[in-house]
Amino acid sequence: GGLSVPWGQQHMALVASLLSPCPISHLPTPQAAFAHLALAFRCDMFTLQQRVEVEKRARDAAEENIQEELGQCRAALERLGRSCASAGCKEALEQLQHNLAVLSAAVERATSAAEKLGAVHQEARMSRAAEVMVQHVENLKRHHMREHAELEEMKRLIQQNSRNRQLAEIQDDVEPRLRPHPLKRPFQQGSARRRVSIAVIPKQLLPGASPDSRAAPAGGPEPEGAQRWPSIQRSELEPQGQDSAVTGRLVAEADGRGSSAGDEEPEQLGL
């Protein structure tokens, strides 16, 4: 029993050193302080009941020693009172006995106050430990919130990349359908040229056209898409006077060239 009390005091000193405030330059990180506190609390849980019993025995022993000393003082005063015959001596002995009673009550109050003071000190140490734990928990919360924000940002980027990839795949699937085949391009261009060539050929130059249709007036209906040729009246081409013969020859040559060109163009188009 005598060896247990110093061991308990050493253990409490160790815990107090872990929980006591230290200089700013030697402050541990919240993670290290939390690890030390967790280790100290685990040790306290294993030895808590034993330390409570040891401290209770020590308190009871101290109270018993004080009460024993007070009892011996009372006994000495009683012996002294029997030997004193004077009134002044008896009055002094009664005052000493009253003082001993007050001292006994003061010792009890001191013991109770010491217990309360120990509880307050322990509460202060626990408050510092709880502050370290709260700081560590706040750090964990901030770390968790930062990781959660990074995770949400990563999820958003992954979803955006997935949507972009899907759109790219859809465009890759649609573009070959909309793009014409290379072999169809010459055929489409040839057919377009053929339609344009047929549309610009005047009706008067087509084979099998009657002379009446060739000499049709300019105000008559023309086929849709046909190019309008300016009608030149022979009377306008024939000048008055000495150039009438030359002008008639030029008009005849122009008519011959137009008929020959009208015959050759349908042959080239395969009509």
ROTI-315876 format. One record per residue (C-alpha): residue in three letters; x, y, z. Coordinates in nm, 2 decimals, padded with zeros to 4 digits. Each point is the difference from the previous one (the first is absolute). Example, Ala and Ser with C-alpha at 12.3 -4.5 7.8 and 13.67 -1.06 7.14 Angstrom:
BEGIN
res/x/y/z
ala/01.23/-00.45/00.78
ser/00.14/00.34/-00.07
This chain:
BEGIN
res/x/y/z
gly/00.00/00.00/00.00
gly/00.29/00.24/00.07
leu/00.15/-00.05/-00.34
ser/-00.33/00.06/-00.19
val/-00.03/00.36/00.11
pro/00.32/00.12/-00.16
trp/-00.08/-00.19/-00.32
gly/-00.34/00.17/-00.02
gln/00.16/00.34/00.05
gln/00.26/-00.07/-00.27
his/-00.28/-00.10/-00.24
met/-00.20/00.31/00.08
ala/00.31/00.21/-00.05
leu/00.05/-00.17/-00.34
val/-00.35/00.07/-00.11
ala/00.02/00.36/00.13
ser/00.32/00.05/-00.20
leu/-00.18/-00.11/-00.31
leu/-00.29/00.23/00.07
ser/00.19/00.30/00.13
pro/00.04/00.30/-00.22
cys/00.34/00.02/-00.17
pro/00.19/00.29/-00.17
ile/-00.11/00.11/-00.35
ser/00.33/-00.11/-00.15
his/-00.05/-00.36/00.13
leu/-00.37/-00.03/-00.08
pro/-00.07/-00.34/-00.16
thr/-00.23/-00.03/-00.29
pro/-00.37/-00.08/00.07
gln/00.05/-00.35/-00.14
ala/00.29/-00.08/00.24
ala/-00.17/00.16/00.30
phe/-00.32/-00.20/-00.08
ala/00.21/-00.32/-00.03
his/00.16/00.07/00.35
leu/-00.34/00.07/00.15
ala/-00.15/-00.31/-00.14
leu/00.29/-00.21/00.14
ala/-00.04/00.17/00.34
phe/-00.37/-00.06/00.01
arg/00.04/-00.36/-00.09
cys/00.26/-00.04/00.28
asp/-00.24/00.18/00.24
met/-00.28/-00.24/-00.09
phe/00.21/-00.30/00.08
thr/00.12/00.14/00.34
leu/-00.29/00.23/00.10
gln/-00.16/-00.23/00.26
gln/00.33/-00.09/00.16
arg/00.11/00.37/00.02
val/-00.33/00.10/00.16
glu/00.04/-00.27/00.27
val/00.36/00.11/00.07
glu/-00.09/00.37/00.03
lys/-00.29/-00.08/00.23
arg/00.22/-00.20/00.23
ala/00.25/00.28/00.01
arg/-00.27/00.25/00.09
asp/-00.14/-00.22/00.27
ala/00.35/-00.05/00.14
ala/00.06/00.37/00.02
glu/-00.33/00.07/00.16
glu/00.05/-00.28/00.26
asn/00.35/00.14/00.08
ile/-00.15/00.35/00.06
gln/-00.28/-00.13/00.21
glu/00.24/-00.21/00.20
glu/00.22/00.31/00.07
leu/-00.30/00.20/00.10
gly/-00.12/-00.28/00.23
gln/00.34/00.00/00.17
cys/-00.02/00.37/00.05
arg/-00.34/-00.03/00.16
ala/00.13/-00.27/00.23
ala/00.29/00.21/00.11
leu/-00.22/00.30/00.07
glu/-00.23/-00.22/00.22
arg/00.29/-00.12/00.20
leu/00.13/00.36/00.03
gly/-00.35/00.11/00.11
arg/-00.01/-00.25/00.29
ser/00.33/00.12/00.13
cys/-00.09/00.38/-00.02
ala/-00.20/00.14/00.29
ser/00.00/00.37/-00.08
ala/-00.29/00.15/-00.19
gly/00.23/00.17/-00.25
cys/00.17/-00.32/-00.10
lys/-00.33/-00.18/-00.04
glu/-00.13/00.28/-00.23
ala/00.32/-00.03/-00.21
leu/-00.05/-00.38/-00.03
glu/-00.36/00.05/-00.11
gln/00.11/00.25/-00.27
leu/00.26/-00.26/-00.13
gln/-00.27/-00.27/-00.02
his/-00.22/00.24/-00.20
asn/00.29/00.08/-00.23
leu/00.06/-00.38/-00.05
ala/-00.37/-00.04/-00.10
val/00.02/00.28/-00.25
leu/00.33/-00.14/-00.14
ser/-00.17/-00.34/-00.05
ala/-00.29/00.16/-00.19
ala/00.25/00.21/-00.21
val/00.19/-00.32/-00.09
glu/-00.32/-00.16/-00.13
arg/-00.08/00.32/-00.20
ala/00.36/00.00/-00.14
thr/-00.03/-00.36/-00.11
ser/-00.33/00.08/-00.18
ala/00.15/00.31/-00.16
ala/00.31/-00.20/-00.11
glu/-00.23/-00.25/-00.17
lys/-00.18/00.28/-00.18
leu/00.32/00.17/-00.10
gly/00.13/-00.33/-00.14
ala/-00.32/-00.04/-00.20
val/00.04/00.36/-00.13
his/00.36/-00.07/-00.11
gln/-00.11/-00.32/-00.17
glu/-00.28/00.19/-00.17
ala/00.25/00.26/-00.12
arg/00.23/-00.27/-00.14
met/-00.30/-00.17/-00.16
ser/-00.10/00.33/-00.15
arg/00.34/00.04/-00.16
ala/-00.02/-00.35/-00.13
ala/-00.35/00.05/-00.13
glu/00.12/00.32/-00.17
val/00.28/-00.19/-00.18
met/-00.25/-00.27/-00.10
val/-00.24/00.27/-00.13
gln/00.28/00.16/-00.20
his/00.09/-00.34/-00.14
val/-00.36/-00.07/-00.09
glu/-00.03/00.35/-00.17
asn/00.31/-00.08/-00.20
leu/-00.15/-00.33/-00.10
lys/-00.32/00.18/-00.10
arg/00.19/00.25/-00.22
his/00.20/-00.28/-00.15
his/-00.32/-00.20/-00.07
met/-00.17/00.31/-00.15
arg/00.30/00.07/-00.23
glu/00.01/-00.36/-00.11
his/-00.38/00.00/-00.06
ala/00.03/00.32/-00.21
glu/00.28/-00.15/-00.20
leu/-00.20/-00.32/-00.05
glu/-00.31/00.20/-00.12
glu/00.22/00.19/-00.24
met/00.15/-00.32/-00.13
lys/-00.34/-00.15/-00.04
arg/-00.12/00.31/-00.19
leu/00.31/-00.01/-00.23
ile/-00.05/-00.38/-00.06
gln/-00.37/00.06/-00.09
gln/00.08/00.29/-00.23
asn/00.27/-00.21/-00.18
ser/-00.24/-00.29/-00.03
arg/-00.26/00.23/-00.16
asn/00.25/00.15/-00.23
arg/00.12/-00.35/-00.10
gln/-00.36/-00.11/-00.07
leu/-00.07/00.31/-00.21
ala/00.32/-00.07/-00.20
glu/-00.10/-00.36/-00.05
ile/-00.35/00.11/-00.12
gln/00.16/00.25/-00.24
asp/00.24/-00.27/-00.13
asp/-00.30/-00.23/-00.06
val/-00.21/00.27/-00.18
glu/00.27/00.15/-00.22
pro/00.05/-00.31/-00.22
arg/-00.37/-00.01/-00.07
leu/-00.02/00.36/-00.10
arg/00.32/-00.01/-00.21
pro/-00.08/-00.11/-00.36
his/00.18/-00.29/-00.15
pro/00.31/00.09/-00.22
leu/-00.14/-00.19/-00.30
lys/-00.32/00.20/00.00
arg/00.16/00.34/-00.03
pro/00.10/-00.03/-00.38
phe/-00.34/-00.14/-00.09
gln/-00.17/00.29/00.19
gln/00.22/00.26/-00.16
gly/-00.05/-00.15/-00.35
ser/-00.38/-00.01/00.05
ala/00.00/00.36/00.12
arg/00.21/00.11/-00.31
arg/-00.23/-00.20/-00.23
arg/-00.31/00.17/00.15
val/00.16/00.34/-00.03
ser/00.10/-00.07/-00.36
ile/-00.34/-00.12/-00.10
ala/-00.16/00.30/00.17
val/00.20/00.26/-00.18
ile/-00.06/-00.14/-00.35
pro/-00.25/00.21/-00.19
lys/-00.30/-00.17/-00.13
gln/00.07/00.13/-00.35
leu/00.33/-00.19/-00.01
leu/-00.14/-00.34/00.10
pro/-00.02/-00.26/-00.28
gly/-00.34/-00.04/-00.15
ala/-00.11/00.35/00.07
ser/-00.22/00.15/-00.27
pro/00.09/00.32/-00.18
asp/-00.32/00.15/00.15
ser/00.13/-00.06/00.35
arg/00.34/00.15/-00.09
ala/-00.17/00.31/-00.14
ala/-00.24/00.02/00.29
pro/-00.05/00.36/00.14
ala/00.19/00.11/00.30
gly/-00.32/00.05/00.20
gly/-00.11/-00.36/-00.02
pro/00.03/-00.25/00.29
glu/00.35/-00.15/00.04
pro/00.08/-00.32/00.18
glu/00.10/00.03/00.36
gly/00.37/00.03/00.06
ala/00.08/00.08/-00.36
gln/00.24/00.29/-00.07
arg/-00.15/00.29/-00.18
trp/00.18/00.09/-00.31
pro/-00.04/00.36/-00.13
ser/-00.22/-00.01/-00.31
ile/00.16/00.20/-00.27
gln/-00.23/00.10/-00.28
arg/00.14/-00.05/-00.35
ser/-00.13/00.35/-00.09
glu/00.21/00.15/00.28
leu/00.32/-00.19/-00.13
glu/-00.07/00.13/-00.36
pro/00.14/00.35/-00.04
gln/-00.14/00.24/-00.26
gly/00.20/00.06/-00.31
gln/00.32/-00.15/-00.13
asp/00.08/-00.24/00.29
ser/-00.32/-00.21/-00.03
ala/00.18/-00.28/-00.19
val/00.28/-00.03/00.25
thr/-00.24/00.00/00.29
gly/-00.21/-00.27/-00.16
arg/00.30/-00.22/-00.04
leu/00.10/00.05/00.37
val/-00.35/-00.09/00.12
ala/00.00/-00.32/-00.21
glu/00.34/-00.10/00.14
ala/-00.13/00.06/00.36
asp/-00.31/-00.22/-00.07
gly/00.22/-00.28/-00.14
arg/00.23/00.01/00.30
gly/-00.29/00.00/00.25
ser/-00.16/-00.31/-00.17
ser/00.33/-00.19/-00.01
ala/00.07/00.08/00.37
gly/-00.35/-00.11/00.09
asp/00.06/-00.33/-00.19
glu/00.34/-00.07/00.16
glu/-00.09/00.08/00.37
pro/-00.27/-00.27/00.03
glu/00.24/-00.25/-00.15
gln/00.26/00.08/00.27
leu/-00.26/-00.03/00.27
gly/-00.11/-00.34/-00.13
leu/-00.36/00.11/-00.07
